[in-house]
Amino acid sequence: VGRHVERSVAGELVPLGLLTSEDRVLGGARIAAIGPRLPMLALIACGSAEGAAFDGLGVRGLAQLAIDAGTREALVTQWPVEDTAASRASLAFHGALRAGEDPAEAARRARALLAGIGAPAREWAAYRLLGAP
């Protein structure tokens, strides 16, 4: 699956999707049908925590849809971030996971790395871990 798109697809649960390598949109209804039950999902660019606000449910977007479908945790950004910062955060996050850190600590390390190299707060503060610890 490729990049995030903001193209509405008729009948979708969420007006967001992922563009696949075959140039097809994988939207909310399809993700719900697949029911991803992943231990961890990293959606670390494009304001991936964004979605539509629904009364009583809060913000519903791709990340929350994956959590609702059974994914345990998702690392998301609360707003768009610069590509270089996203790349560095991804490498730091995945490196910490490979070193045996839990997702919360891996996310903290990714934020700390960006802050430590002088990235502006809008870059490192964007990252948030959703789900059940």
Secondary structure, 3 states (H helix, E strand, C coil): CCCEECCCCCCCCCCCEEECCCCCEEEHHHHHHHCCCCCEEEECCCCCCCCEEECCCEEECHHHHHHHHCCCEEEEECCCCCHHHHHHHHHHHHHHHHCCCCHHHHHHHHHHHHHHCCCCHHHHCCEEEEECC
